[in-house]
Amino acid sequence: MASGDADARTARVPRAPRDTHETPRQALRRILATGPHTALELSARVGLREKDVATHLEHLQQSLRHGDERFVVEPARCLDCGYAFRDRARLARPSACPRCRGQHLAAPVFRIVRRS
């Protein structure tokens, strides 16, 4: 393995500057209001682990239930057979497809939209 390969794998994604008075959930809410993002994209922007982002998103989903905004989830999909995880309640990325057992999955996409 060339040393350049190791550098590419260990390179970190630059974090977006965050207001020092902004909590991680406030940052996630602000970012999701601008458009759709995966948990991996959000983790890079906010500076949290992907698993921690999923936990914060669950709390954010609860807090938006009674406001003028709506938390929208485009479900994960299996890229091998096309199965969509529509009934999945957890927001974390699934590990395998229940239909074909494939692990080639598109991550769920999250966004916040105004209620009409």
C-alpha positions in Angstrom: 0.0 0.0 0.0 1.3 3.4 -0.9 1.6 6.1 1.7 -0.7 8.3 -0.3 -3.5 5.7 0.1 -3.2 5.8 3.9 -3.3 9.6 3.9 -6.5 9.7 1.8 -8.3 7.3 4.2 -7.3 9.1 7.4 -7.9 12.6 6.1 -10.7 14.3 8.0 -13.5 16.3 6.5 -13.3 19.9 7.5 -16.0 20.9 10.0 -18.2 23.8 9.3 -17.7 26.7 11.7 -20.3 26.6 14.4 -21.5 29.4 16.7 -20.0 28.7 20.1 -23.4 29.3 21.7 -25.2 26.8 19.3 -25.9 23.3 20.6 -25.4 20.3 18.3 -29.2 20.0 17.9 -29.6 23.6 17.0 -26.8 23.2 14.4 -28.5 20.1 12.9 -31.8 22.0 12.8 -30.2 24.9 11.0 -28.4 22.7 8.5 -31.5 20.5 7.8 -33.6 23.6 7.1 -31.3 24.4 4.2 -31.8 21.1 2.4 -31.6 17.3 2.5 -28.6 15.6 4.2 -27.5 12.1 5.3 -26.3 11.4 8.8 -22.8 11.0 7.5 -22.9 14.5 5.9 -24.4 16.0 9.0 -21.7 14.3 11.2 -19.0 15.9 9.1 -20.7 19.4 9.2 -21.4 19.4 12.9 -18.4 17.4 14.1 -20.2 14.5 15.8 -20.0 10.7 15.2 -22.6 9.4 12.8 -24.2 7.3 15.6 -24.5 10.5 17.8 -26.2 12.3 14.9 -28.9 9.7 14.8 -29.6 10.1 18.5 -29.8 13.9 18.1 -32.1 13.5 15.1 -34.5 11.4 17.1 -34.8 14.1 19.7 -35.1 16.8 17.0 -37.9 14.8 15.4 -39.8 14.8 18.7 -39.4 18.5 19.3 -40.6 19.4 15.8 -43.9 17.4 16.1 -45.8 20.4 17.6 -44.3 23.3 15.7 -44.6 24.8 12.3 -41.8 22.6 10.9 -41.9 19.0 9.9 -39.1 16.4 10.0 -39.0 14.4 6.8 -37.1 11.2 6.3 -36.5 9.7 2.9 -36.0 6.0 3.9 -32.8 4.0 3.2 -32.9 1.8 0.1 -31.1 -1.4 -0.9 -29.1 -0.6 -4.0 -29.1 -4.3 -5.0 -32.8 -5.2 -5.0 -34.5 -1.8 -4.5 -36.1 -2.5 -1.1 -37.1 0.7 0.7 -37.0 0.7 4.5 -40.3 2.6 4.8 -41.6 1.2 8.0 -38.2 1.6 9.9 -38.7 3.7 13.0 -35.0 4.0 13.8 -33.1 6.8 12.1 -29.7 5.1 12.1 -28.4 3.5 8.9 -29.5 -0.2 8.6 -26.8 -2.8 8.2 -28.4 -5.2 5.7 -31.4 -5.6 3.5 -34.1 -8.0 5.0 -35.1 -9.1 1.5 -31.8 -10.0 -0.2 -29.4 -9.6 2.8 -27.3 -7.3 0.7 -25.2 -4.6 2.4 -25.1 -2.1 -0.5 -27.5 0.4 1.0 -28.3 4.1 0.3 -28.4 6.0 3.6 -31.6 7.6 4.7 -31.9 11.3 3.9 -33.3 13.9 6.4 -34.6 17.4 6.0 -36.9 19.9 7.7 -39.7 21.6 5.8 -42.4 24.1 6.8 -45.9 22.8 7.4 -48.3 23.9 4.8 
